[in-house]
Amino acid sequence: MPDDLLQFVSGPPRYAPGWLWLGLALLVLVAAWYTAVIVATLPAHRLRRMPVLRDLHARVLRHRFARRAAAVVERHRRGDLSVAQSGAALSATLRSFLHQATGVPAQYMQVRAVAASELAAAAPVLVALGDAQFRRDPAADVAQLGARTAEVIRSWR
């Protein structure tokens, strides 16, 4: 009897168990990748409602927007932005953060409306940023405004 026929009759070839574990690990890795992509692309309003992801989403938002505020201060320090431009950029950063964190359209609200809403804790900083932006006060301290903006963002609950 030829060797090929003998091997066919005796059963299929055996593989090392490592291949099975490698295949399973690759399947888990692909499933984790797809899950991460789906979660990362979900809208903020859906992430705010998911009990498991809510805290992680809030932490990532606080970190990302605090870094953005620090970047504005750094650009001002380098001379890329004027005081007015820095005030506008910090205001936009804070308002975008408030919208992402709460769902309230803070980017379109006047400061009085912000002060009368659930976003009242951010109103004093928005007033100071508006003064820096519109009064064009050269004495405005952008580093201090950036620190106040980042503090509001980091402490938001």
ABEGO torsion letter per residue (X at the ends): XBAAAAAAAAEBBBBBAAAAAAAAAAAAAAAAAAAAAAAAABBAAAAAABAAAAAAAAAAAAAAAAAAAAAAAAAAAAGABBAAAAAAAAAAAAAAAAAAAAGBBAAABBAAAAAABAAAAAAAAAAAAAAAAAAGBAABBAAAAAAAAAAAAAABX
